[in-house]
Amino acid sequence: MPRPVLKSVPAVSDQLEALLGYPWPFPGRPPKHDLSTWTVTDDWPEHVPVTEAEMEVFEQWFADLFDEQFISN
C-alpha cells in the first residue's frame, strides 16, 4: 500500500502575502522595539494605599493561591 502524500503547509508569511495581496513585512518604518533604549523607573511611593474593597477582590479571586502560599501543611 503506498504511503499518503503529505501536503506541505505554506509558511505563515506566504499565507499572509496571499491573503493581503502584498508581501510582509509592510513597507515603511520598522517598529521601535530596541530594548537597549528603554528606561525603567520606579516612582511609586514607599507605601501604596490599598482600600478594603481592593483587598476583598484579591481575597475573592486569589484565595486558593494565598492559602497555598501562606498556610503550611
The first five atom37 places (N, CA, C, CB, O) and aatype in JSON, in Angstrom:
{
  "aatype": [12, 14, 1, 14, 19, 10, 11, 15, 19, 14, 0, 19, 15, 3, 5, 10, 6, 0, 10, 10, 7, 18, 14, 17, 14, 13, 14, 7, 1, 14, 14, 11, 8, 3, 10, 15, 16, 17, 16, 19, 16, 3, 3, 17, 14, 6, 8, 19, 14, 19, 16, 6, 0, 6, 12, 6, 19, 13, 6, 5, 17, 13, 0, 3, 10, 13, 3, 6, 5, 13, 9, 15, 2],
  "atom_mask": [
    [1, 1, 1, 1, 1],
    [1, 1, 1, 1, 1],
    [1, 1, 1, 1, 1],
    [1, 1, 1, 1, 1],
    [1, 1, 1, 1, 1],
    [1, 1, 1, 1, 1],
    [1, 1, 1, 1, 1],
    [1, 1, 1, 1, 1],
    [1, 1, 1, 1, 1],
    [1, 1, 1, 1, 1],
    [1, 1, 1, 1, 1],
    [1, 1, 1, 1, 1],
    [1, 1, 1, 1, 1],
    [1, 1, 1, 1, 1],
    [1, 1, 1, 1, 1],
    [1, 1, 1, 1, 1],
    [1, 1, 1, 1, 1],
    [1, 1, 1, 1, 1],
    [1, 1, 1, 1, 1],
    [1, 1, 1, 1, 1],
    [1, 1, 1, 0, 1],
    [1, 1, 1, 1, 1],
    [1, 1, 1, 1, 1],
    [1, 1, 1, 1, 1],
    [1, 1, 1, 1, 1],
    [1, 1, 1, 1, 1],
    [1, 1, 1, 1, 1],
    [1, 1, 1, 0, 1],
    [1, 1, 1, 1, 1],
    [1, 1, 1, 1, 1],
    [1, 1, 1, 1, 1],
    [1, 1, 1, 1, 1],
    [1, 1, 1, 1, 1],
    [1, 1, 1, 1, 1],
    [1, 1, 1, 1, 1],
    [1, 1, 1, 1, 1],
    [1, 1, 1, 1, 1],
    [1, 1, 1, 1, 1],
    [1, 1, 1, 1, 1],
    [1, 1, 1, 1, 1],
    [1, 1, 1, 1, 1],
    [1, 1, 1, 1, 1],
    [1, 1, 1, 1, 1],
    [1, 1, 1, 1, 1],
    [1, 1, 1, 1, 1],
    [1, 1, 1, 1, 1],
    [1, 1, 1, 1, 1],
    [1, 1, 1, 1, 1],
    [1, 1, 1, 1, 1],
    [1, 1, 1, 1, 1],
    [1, 1, 1, 1, 1],
    [1, 1, 1, 1, 1],
    [1, 1, 1, 1, 1],
    [1, 1, 1, 1, 1],
    [1, 1, 1, 1, 1],
    [1, 1, 1, 1, 1],
    [1, 1, 1, 1, 1],
    [1, 1, 1, 1, 1],
    [1, 1, 1, 1, 1],
    [1, 1, 1, 1, 1],
    [1, 1, 1, 1, 1],
    [1, 1, 1, 1, 1],
    [1, 1, 1, 1, 1],
    [1, 1, 1, 1, 1],
    [1, 1, 1, 1, 1],
    [1, 1, 1, 1, 1],
    [1, 1, 1, 1, 1],
    [1, 1, 1, 1, 1],
    [1, 1, 1, 1, 1],
    [1, 1, 1, 1, 1],
    [1, 1, 1, 1, 1],
    [1, 1, 1, 1, 1],
    [1, 1, 1, 1, 1]
  ],
  "atom_positions": [
    [[0.85, -1.17, 0.0], [0.0, 0.0, 0.0], [0.9, 1.24, 0.0], [-0.97, -0.01, 1.23], [1.8, 1.34, 0.84]],
    [[0.7, 2.17, -0.9], [1.55, 3.36, -0.95], [1.25, 4.3, 0.22], [1.36, 4.1, -2.28], [0.12, 4.38, 0.72]],
    [[2.28, 5.01, 0.64], [2.12, 5.98, 1.72], [1.37, 7.2, 1.23], [3.49, 6.38, 2.31], [1.53, 7.61, 0.08]],
    [[0.55, 7.79, 2.1], [-0.15, 9.02, 1.68], [0.86, 10.17, 1.55], [-1.28, 9.39, 2.69], [1.81, 10.27, 2.32]],
    [[0.61, 11.0, 0.58], [1.47, 12.15, 0.36], [1.0, 13.29, 1.26], [1.48, 12.58, -1.14], [-0.16, 13.71, 1.19]],
    [[1.91, 13.77, 2.1], [1.57, 14.87, 2.99], [1.81, 16.19, 2.26], [2.4, 14.81, 4.3], [2.87, 16.42, 1.69]],
    [[0.81, 17.04, 2.3], [0.95, 18.35, 1.67], [1.71, 19.26, 2.63], [-0.44, 18.95, 1.3], [1.43, 19.29, 3.83]],
    [[2.67, 19.98, 2.09], [3.39, 20.92, 2.96], [2.56, 22.19, 3.12], [4.8, 21.24, 2.38], [1.97, 22.69, 2.17]],
    [[2.55, 22.68, 4.31], [1.8, 23.89, 4.62], [2.69, 25.08, 4.3], [1.33, 23.91, 6.12], [3.85, 25.11, 4.72]],
    [[2.18, 26.06, 3.57], [2.99, 27.23, 3.27], [3.36, 27.99, 4.55], [2.26, 28.16, 2.3], [2.64, 27.94, 5.54]],
    [[4.47, 28.69, 4.5], [4.91, 29.47, 5.65], [3.86, 30.54, 5.97], [6.29, 30.13, 5.37], [3.08, 30.94, 5.11]],
    [[3.87, 30.99, 7.2], [2.89, 31.99, 7.64], [3.02, 33.26, 6.81], [3.07, 32.31, 9.14], [2.02, 33.86, 6.42]],
    [[4.26, 33.68, 6.53], [4.44, 34.89, 5.74], [3.89, 34.72, 4.33], [5.93, 35.27, 5.68], [3.36, 35.67, 3.75]],
    [[4.0, 33.51, 3.76], [3.43, 33.26, 2.44], [1.9, 33.28, 2.48], [3.93, 31.9, 1.89], [1.26, 33.8, 1.57]],
    [[1.33, 32.73, 3.55], [-0.12, 32.75, 3.7], [-0.63, 34.18, 3.85], [-0.54, 31.9, 4.92], [-1.64, 34.55, 3.27]],
    [[0.1, 34.98, 4.63], [-0.29, 36.37, 4.84], [-0.19, 37.16, 3.55], [0.58, 37.01, 5.9], [-1.06, 37.97, 3.25]],
    [[0.85, 36.92, 2.78], [1.01, 37.6, 1.49], [-0.14, 37.23, 0.54], [2.37, 37.25, 0.85], [-0.67, 38.09, -0.15]],
    [[-0.52, 35.96, 0.52], [-1.62, 35.52, -0.35], [-2.93, 36.16, 0.09], [-1.74, 33.98, -0.34], [-3.76, 36.52, -0.74]],
    [[-3.12, 36.3, 1.4], [-4.33, 36.88, 1.93], [-4.41, 38.38, 1.66], [-4.43, 36.62, 3.42], [-5.46, 38.89, 1.26]],
    [[-3.29, 39.07, 1.88], [-3.29, 40.53, 1.75], [-3.1, 41.0, 0.31], [-2.21, 41.12, 2.6], [-3.59, 42.06, -0.08]],
    [[-2.38, 40.21, -0.46], [-2.11, 40.61, -1.83], [-0.81, 41.37, -1.99], [0.0, 0.0, 0.0], [-0.47, 41.79, -3.1]],
    [[-0.07, 41.57, -0.91], [1.24, 42.21, -0.97], [2.13, 41.6, 0.12], [1.13, 43.77, -0.81], [1.62, 41.05, 1.1]],
    [[3.44, 41.71, -0.06], [4.34, 40.97, 0.83], [4.4, 41.54, 2.26], [5.74, 40.97, 0.24], [4.13, 42.72, 2.51]],
    [[4.75, 40.67, 3.15], [5.01, 41.04, 4.54], [6.49, 41.07, 4.72], [4.34, 40.05, 5.54], [7.13, 40.2, 4.13]],
    [[7.13, 41.92, 5.44], [6.53, 42.93, 6.28], [6.04, 44.1, 5.47], [7.52, 43.39, 7.32], [6.44, 44.3, 4.32]],
    [[5.16, 44.87, 6.07], [4.62, 46.03, 5.38], [5.74, 47.02, 5.09], [3.52, 46.68, 6.21], [6.67, 47.17, 5.88]],
    [[5.65, 47.68, 3.95], [6.66, 48.68, 3.66], [6.56, 49.84, 4.65], [6.53, 49.18, 2.22], [5.48, 50.15, 5.16]],
    [[7.66, 50.46, 4.91], [7.66, 51.59, 5.83], [8.65, 51.41, 6.95], [0.0, 0.0, 0.0], [9.49, 50.51, 6.92]],
    [[8.54, 52.25, 7.93], [9.47, 52.27, 9.04], [9.2, 51.11, 9.99], [9.39, 53.59, 9.79], [8.05, 50.85, 10.32]],
    [[10.24, 50.4, 10.43], [10.02, 49.3, 11.37], [9.63, 49.83, 12.76], [11.29, 48.42, 11.47], [9.95, 50.96, 13.1]],
    [[8.95, 49.01, 13.54], [8.57, 49.45, 14.88], [9.79, 49.62, 15.78], [7.59, 48.45, 15.51], [10.83, 49.0, 15.55]],
    [[9.65, 50.44, 16.78], [10.75, 50.69, 17.72], [10.68, 49.69, 18.87], [10.7, 52.14, 18.25], [9.95, 49.89, 19.84]],
    [[11.43, 48.61, 18.74], [11.46, 47.59, 19.79], [12.88, 47.34, 20.28], [10.83, 46.29, 19.29], [13.17, 46.25, 20.77]],
    [[13.75, 48.32, 20.15], [15.12, 48.16, 20.61], [15.15, 48.34, 22.12], [16.07, 49.16, 19.9], [15.11, 49.47, 22.61]],
    [[15.22, 47.23, 22.87], [15.13, 47.29, 24.32], [16.3, 48.02, 24.97], [15.03, 45.9, 24.87], [16.2, 48.45, 26.11]],
    [[17.41, 48.16, 24.25], [18.57, 48.83, 24.84], [18.3, 50.32, 25.06], [19.79, 48.66, 23.95], [19.01, 50.96, 25.84]],
    [[17.3, 50.87, 24.4], [17.0, 52.29, 24.56], [15.9, 52.53, 25.6], [16.59, 52.88, 23.23], [15.59, 53.69, 25.9]],
    [[15.3, 51.48, 26.15], [14.23, 51.63, 27.12], [14.8, 52.01, 28.49], [13.4, 50.35, 27.22], [15.91, 51.6, 28.83]],
    [[14.04, 52.77, 29.25], [14.42, 53.14, 30.6], [13.3, 52.71, 31.54], [14.68, 54.67, 30.72], [12.12, 52.98, 31.3]],
    [[13.68, 52.02, 32.62], [12.71, 51.58, 33.61], [12.91, 52.43, 34.86], [12.87, 50.05, 33.93], [14.01, 52.51, 35.39]],
    [[11.83, 53.06, 35.31], [11.91, 53.88, 36.51], [10.87, 53.4, 37.52], [11.7, 55.37, 36.18], [9.8, 52.91, 37.15]],
    [[11.2, 53.55, 38.78], [10.28, 53.2, 39.85], [9.98, 54.47, 40.62], [10.87, 52.08, 40.79], [10.78, 54.9, 41.46]],
    [[8.84, 55.07, 40.33], [8.49, 56.31, 41.0], [7.28, 56.12, 41.92], [8.21, 57.4, 39.98], [6.59, 57.09, 42.27]],
    [[7.03, 54.86, 42.31], [5.93, 54.6, 43.24], [6.34, 55.04, 44.63], [5.53, 53.09, 43.22], [7.52, 55.0, 44.98]],
    [[5.37, 55.46, 45.45], [5.7, 55.8, 46.83], [6.09, 54.55, 47.6], [4.52, 56.52, 47.52], [5.79, 53.43, 47.18]],
    [[6.76, 54.75, 48.74], [7.21, 53.6, 49.53], [6.01, 52.77, 50.02], [8.05, 54.07, 50.74], [6.06, 51.54, 50.01]],
    [[4.96, 53.45, 50.44], [3.74, 52.77, 50.9], [2.61, 53.13, 49.94], [3.38, 53.17, 52.38], [2.31, 54.3, 49.72]],
    [[1.97, 52.11, 49.37], [0.87, 52.33, 48.44], [-0.43, 52.02, 49.17], [1.02, 51.43, 47.15], [-0.61, 50.91, 49.67]],
    [[-1.33, 52.98, 49.26], [-2.59, 52.74, 49.97], [-3.47, 51.73, 49.21], [-3.34, 54.06, 50.17], [-3.57, 51.76, 47.98]],
    [[-4.09, 50.85, 49.98], [-4.98, 49.84, 49.41], [-6.3, 49.92, 50.17], [-4.35, 48.4, 49.49], [-6.31, 49.92, 51.4]],
    [[-7.39, 49.97, 49.44], [-8.7, 50.07, 50.09], [-9.19, 48.7, 50.53], [-9.72, 50.71, 49.15], [-8.7, 47.67, 50.08]],
    [[-10.14, 48.71, 51.41], [-10.75, 47.47, 51.89], [-11.4, 46.71, 50.72], [-11.81, 47.76, 52.99], [-11.32, 45.48, 50.66]],
    [[-12.04, 47.43, 49.81], [-12.69, 46.79, 48.66], [-11.65, 46.1, 47.77], [-13.48, 47.83, 47.83], [-11.91, 45.01, 47.25]],
    [[-10.5, 46.71, 47.59], [-9.44, 46.08, 46.78], [-8.94, 44.8, 47.45], [-8.27, 47.06, 46.57], [-8.69, 43.8, 46.77]],
    [[-8.79, 44.83, 48.77], [-8.35, 43.63, 49.49], [-9.38, 42.5, 49.34], [-8.12, 43.94, 50.98], [-9.01, 41.34, 49.17]],
    [[-10.66, 42.85, 49.4], [-11.71, 41.84, 49.25], [-11.69, 41.21, 47.87], [-13.08, 42.45, 49.52], [-11.91, 40.01, 47.73]],
    [[-11.43, 42.01, 46.84], [-11.35, 41.47, 45.48], [-10.2, 40.48, 45.38], [-11.17, 42.61, 44.45], [-10.36, 39.39, 44.84]],
    [[-9.04, 40.86, 45.89], [-7.88, 39.96, 45.85], [-8.14, 38.68, 46.62], [-6.65, 40.65, 46.4], [-7.81, 37.59, 46.16]],
    [[-8.74, 38.81, 47.8], [-9.04, 37.62, 48.59], [-10.04, 36.72, 47.88], [-9.57, 38.02, 49.96], [-9.93, 35.49, 47.96]],
    [[-11.01, 37.31, 47.2], [-12.02, 36.52, 46.49], [-11.4, 35.75, 45.33], [-13.15, 37.43, 45.97], [-11.65, 34.56, 45.16]],
    [[-10.58, 36.44, 44.53], [-10.04, 35.83, 43.32], [-8.83, 34.94, 43.57], [-9.68, 36.9, 42.34], [-8.61, 33.97, 42.85]],
    [[-8.05, 35.27, 44.59], [-6.79, 34.56, 44.79], [-6.74, 33.79, 46.11], [-5.64, 35.53, 44.74], [-5.66, 33.47, 46.59]],
    [[-7.89, 33.49, 46.68], [-7.93, 32.81, 47.97], [-7.19, 31.48, 47.94], [-9.37, 32.59, 48.4], [-6.43, 31.17, 48.86]],
    [[-7.39, 30.68, 46.91], [-6.72, 29.37, 46.82], [-5.2, 29.54, 46.76], [-7.21, 28.6, 45.58], [-4.47, 28.8, 47.42]],
    [[-4.75, 30.49, 45.99], [-3.31, 30.73, 45.87], [-2.74, 31.23, 47.2], [-3.02, 31.76, 44.75], [-1.68, 30.79, 47.63]],
    [[-3.45, 32.14, 47.86], [-2.99, 32.65, 49.15], [-2.92, 31.53, 50.18], [-3.92, 33.77, 49.65], [-1.95, 31.44, 50.93]],
    [[-3.94, 30.68, 50.22], [-3.93, 29.56, 51.15], [-2.74, 28.65, 50.9], [-5.23, 28.76, 51.05], [-2.08, 28.21, 51.84]],
    [[-2.47, 28.37, 49.66], [-1.36, 27.51, 49.29], [-0.02, 28.11, 49.7], [-1.38, 27.25, 47.79], [0.89, 27.39, 50.12]],
    [[0.11, 29.42, 49.56], [1.36, 30.09, 49.85], [1.6, 30.32, 51.34], [1.4, 31.4, 49.13], [2.73, 30.22, 51.81]],
    [[0.54, 30.64, 52.08], [0.74, 31.11, 53.45], [0.34, 30.11, 54.53], [-0.03, 32.34, 53.65], [0.66, 30.33, 55.7]],
    [[-0.32, 29.03, 54.18], [-0.7, 28.04, 55.17], [0.21, 26.84, 54.99], [-2.21, 27.65, 55.04], [0.18, 26.18, 53.95]],
    [[1.01, 26.57, 56.01], [1.94, 25.43, 55.92], [1.21, 24.14, 56.28], [3.18, 25.63, 56.85], [0.36, 24.11, 57.16]],
    [[1.56, 23.09, 55.58], [0.92, 21.78, 55.81], [1.74, 20.98, 56.77], [0.75, 21.01, 54.5], [1.38, 19.85, 57.1]]
  ]
}
